[in-house]
C-alpha cells in the first residue's frame, strides 16, 4: 500500500484528535520551564502515558477527558529574537487511538471509532481554529493555541484572562509508526511519516435521558434485569440483561461495530450511576453468563435500593431491587500510595501537524458519546491519550 507520494506504507494507527479551549491568559514573560499541554502528550502502544480502555479508572478518566487549567508555551517577539513564554489555558485536549498495525497488502473498508469525553446536549464542530493570520486547519493543538495567544498579545491583552471559543475535532490515521515512535514531534511530522486527517462534521449530542421517578417503577415495567449478586458499596457490580434491542445486541456481538451505551439510576431519589471509570454512561458488554452493564455503586448507598436501566434510546429497559452491603474497611498498611500513570517528560507541544486527505466521515451521536465511522480509520479505537 502506498502513500499519495508513492512511498510504501508499512504501518498505520487510527486516531481521533480533540481540542476545546474556553479561556486563556497570554503572557510575555520569558520562561525556560516546560509548559506543554499535558505531561503525557505522547500516545501509542508502548507509551507509558496512554491508558487502554480496560485499564481506565476514574482518576485517569478525569485526567484524559476532563477540563484542565494548564500552561502552554509559545513564542513572542523580543527585539530581534523570539522568546518562549507560558500562557494559562483552560482546555480539554486528548487523543483516542488504537495500537498500530503492520500493513500486509492493501487495506480498505469502514471502521468504527468511539469518541467519549463529550458533554450532553452540546453542538460539536470545528470553529475559530485559525488565528494570527495563520491557516491552521492542518496544525496540531498547541500550534492552534500558540497562534491565538500570539494574536492576543499583539492586541495588547497580555496578562488578561480572555474567554475564547476554540474547538477542533479530527479523525484519521497515522502511518509508519517506526518513523515517529519516540520522536519529539508526536504524531507524524518526522521525515517519512504522514498523517491522513479530516475534520469531523458537526453534530449535537443528545440530552441525558430523564430518569423515571421511584413511583414509576412497578411490576409491569420490571423487565428482565437480573439483580447483582452480593453488591457492595463503592464497588463495581454486574447487572445482567436478558433482553436487548436488536441493534444493541448486534453492536455488542460484532467485532467491528460501535459500542452500545446505556444509563443507570439508583433510588429512591434517582441518582445517576457511572461506570467504574467515572464515565456518565454504562457500556453493554458480554461474558459467558450473558449481556451486562457494570455500574459503580455509590459509596453512600447501602441497604435496600432499586436500580433502573435505560437503553440507548433513553427508554426504561427494566429495574431490579438490590441490597447493598457496606464496603469493608481496608486493612492498615505501613504506607498507602496511589498508583499513577507514568508520564513522558519529553512530551512535545506541537500537536503533530498532519496532512489531510479526502477521507469520508460519518457520525452517529449517543448522549454524550459519538461513534465515528471513518473510511480513513482501520481499527476500533481501544486506547486513550491525553
N, C-alpha and C positions, 0 to 999 in steps of 0.2 A: 504494500500500500504506500502511495506517495503523497507528499505534501504538494500544494499547488506549484511550488517552485521546482518540483522534480526530486526532492530529497526523500529518501526512504524513511517512513515512519516505523520505528522499532517498538514503541510502547505508547500507551495512552492512559489518561486518567480523567474521568468526568468530574466537573467542578461547578458548583454554584457559588457566586461571589455576591455578597450583600453589604451595603453601606447605607447608614442613615445618620445624619448629623442635625441636631436641633439647636446647638449653640456653640460658639467658640469665642475665646478671648485671645486675639492675636497679640503677640509680643514682639519686641525689637531688641531685647537684651540678649547678647550672645551667650550661648551655653555649649559646653562640650559633653554634658551628661546625655546618655542615650534617652531619647524621648519618642520611641516608636509607638505605633498604635496598639501594640499588645506585646507582652514579653514572650508569647508563644505564637508568633505570627506564622511560622512555617507550618506546613502540613505534609502528609504523606505517610505511607505505611510504616516507615521507620522513624517518624518524627515523634520525639517524646512529648511534644505539646499537643498532639492530636488525641482524641478520645473516641473510641469506637462506640457505636450505639449500645452494645450490650454491656459496656463498662461505664456508661454515663451515669453520674449520680447528681444529686441536687446542687452540690457546690459547683461541679463542672458545668451543669446546665446554665446556671446563673452567670458563670464566668464567660461562657461562649455566647449565649443568646441574650444576656441581659444588657441593660444600659450601663455605660461606664463614663466616668469623667477622667480623661487621661490626657497626658501631654503628648502632642505630636510635633515632630520637628519640621522645619522648613528653612529656607534661606531668604534673607533680605539684604538689599544693597547697603554697603557701608563705605562710602567714598568710592575707591577704585576696586574694592573687593566685595565679596558676599560673606555674610556671617550666618552661622547656624543658630536658630532660635527655637524656643519651645512655646507652643500655644496650647492652652487648655481647650479640650474639645469634648463636648457631650455627644456620645455616639453609640451606635450599635453596629458592629462590624464583624463579620465571620465568613468563613468558607465552609461549605459541605462538599465532601469529595469521597471517592472510593479508593480502594487500593489500585495501584497501577497494574495493567495487564500487558503482556507482550503481544505484539501483533504477529499473527501467523496467517498470512494471506490477507484477503480483503475483509473488512468489517462493515456491516451495514445493519439497518433496522432501527426500530424505535425502542428506546429505553426509558425507564421511569426513574425519576429522582424526587425525593420528598424534601420539601423546604419547610422546616419548623422554625420556631422562634418569632412568629408573626403575632400581631395583635388582632383581636376580633373587630369586625365592623370598620375596617380601615381600607382605604384605597392604596394600593402599592403600584408604583410605576417608576420610571426614570425621569427625574426633573432636577433643574438647577445644578447640573453637573459641570457645565463649562464656567470658567471664571478667569479673571485676569487676562482677558484677551486670548485665552487658550481654548482649543477644541479638545475636550478630554473624554470623548466617547470611547476611546480605547485605552485610557490611562488607568492606573491602579488607584486603590482607595486613597493612599496617602498623597499621591500626586494631586488628586482632586482636592483634598483638604488643604494641602500646601498652597495651591493656586487661590483658593478662597481666602486663606489667611493673608497671603501677599496682597490680594486686592483690597482687603480691609485695612491693611497697613497703609497702602497708598491713599486710602480715603481719610487718613488721619484718625483711625479708630483703634489704634494700638492701646492695649490696656483696658479696653472696654469689652464687657460681655455682650455679644451680639447674637440675637436669635437668628437662626438660619433654618432653611428648609431644603436640605440636600438629600436625595435618595438615588441610589444606583443598585440595579439588580441585573446580573448577567448569568447566563448558563452556557456551558460548552464543554470543551475538553482540552487538556494539555497533552502535548506529545513529547516523546523522547525523554523519559524520566532520567536516564543515566546522565544527561547533559545538565539537568537543573538541580538534582538532589544535592543538598548541602551547599549550594551557592548562596551568596548573599542577596541574590535577586529574587528569591522565592520562585514563583511560577513563571518560568519561560521567558527571560529576557537575555539569557546567555546565547551565544552563537550556536546555531544548530538546533535550537528549540523553537517551538511555535505554539501559541495558544489560538484556539478557534472558539470565539465567544460571540454571543449575540445578546442584545437586551431582551429581558423577559417582558412580554406585553403586559399592559396594565390589567389589574384585576382587583376585585374587592373581596376581602374575607367576610365570611358570614358572621352574624352575631352569635354570641354564646347561646346555646339552647336554653330555653326557660325551664327551670326546674318545676316539676309538679309539686303541689303542696302535700303535706303529710296526709291530709284528709282525702286527697285524690287517689291514694294508693289503696286498692281494695282487692278482693279475691278475683274480681273479673279481669283485672289487668296485671295479675301477678306474673304471668308469663312463665317461661321455662328457664329461670335463673336459679342456679344452684348455690346455696349458701357456702361460704368458705369454711373449711374445717379448721377449728382451733384458731380463730383470728386473734391477733394481738395488736394492741395499740402501738402506734409509731412504727409499724412494720408493714411490708407489702403482703397482700393476701389475694390469692387467685379466686376469682368468681367465674364459674363455668356457665356457658351459654349454650342451650340446646338448639336454639333456632336463630339462624342468621338470614338476613336478606340475601338473595342470590348473588347480587353484585359484591357484597361484602365477603361472602364465602369464597367467591371466585378470586377476589383480591388476596385473601389470606392463603388460599391454596396455591396460587400461581407463583412461578419462580421469578417472573419479571413483571410484576404488577404493582400498582400503588398500594400503600398501606391503608387499612380501614380503621378510622378513628371514632371512638365512642366517647360519651361523657358519663360521669357518675356523680351521685349526690348521696350524702349520708344525712339521716333525720334523727330528731323530729324537725327542728328548723333546718331546712336544706342547706348543706354546706358542700361546695364543690370539692370533689376528690381529685387529686393529682396522681400521676404515675410516680414511681419511685425516684425519678429524676427531678420531680417538681414541675414537669410539664403539665399544662392545664387540659390534658386530654388523655384518653386511655387507648392504647393500641391493641386491637384484637389480634391475638396470637393463637397458636395451636400446639398442643402436645399430645402424648399418647392417650390422654383422657378426653380430649376434645378441644373445642374453642373456648378461649377465656380472655378476660381482662385482669390486670393486676394492679389495683389502686394501692396507694399508700394510706393506711388507716391513720387518722389524726391521733396525735399523742393524747389529746384531751377527751377522746371519745372511748369510754369503757362502758360495759354493761349492755343492756338491750337497746338496739337501734335498728333502723331499716336502711338498706342501700338500694337505690333505684338506678337503673342503667338506661341511658338514652342512646339510640342508634345514630348512625352517621347522618341521618336526616333530621335529628332532633326529636324523634318520636320515642315515646316510652316503650322500651323493649321488655321491661319486667322489673320486679323488685324482689328482695328477699330480706327476711329478718335475720339479724346476727346478734350474737352475744360475745362482745369483745373483752378479752382479758387484758389486764394491765401488763405493761412490759416489765419483765423482771429487772431489778436493778443490776447494773453492770458490776462485776466483782472488782474490788480495788486493785489498782496496779501501781507500780513504783513510778511510772511515767506514762502520761497519756499524750500522744502526738497524732494530730490528724494527718492522714495521708494526703498528699497533694500531687498534682500532675507536674512533672518536671517541665522546666521551660528552657527555651533556647536563647541564650544571651546575645546571640548574633542576629536576632530577628531583624529583618530589613523593613523599611517603611516605604519602599517604592511600590508595593502592591502588585507587582508583576504587570507590566504594561504589555497587553496582549493584543495580537491582531485579530480582527473579526472576520467571519465568513458569513455566507448566506444561509446558515442552517436554520431550519424552521423550529418553532417552539409552540407548544400548546399548554395551557394552564387550566387545571381543574382545582377549584377552591373549596376547602372544607374548613369551617370555623377555626380560623387562626392558623391553618395549615394549608400550604399549596403543594399539590402534586404536579410536578413538572415532567412533561413528556417531551423529550428533546431528541431530534434526529442527530444532533451533534454529540449526544452522550453515548455511553456504551455500557454502563452498568447501573444497577440500583445503588444509589449513594448510601454507604453504610459507615461513613466516618464523619466526624465533626472537626471543625477547626476554627479557632478564634483568631 
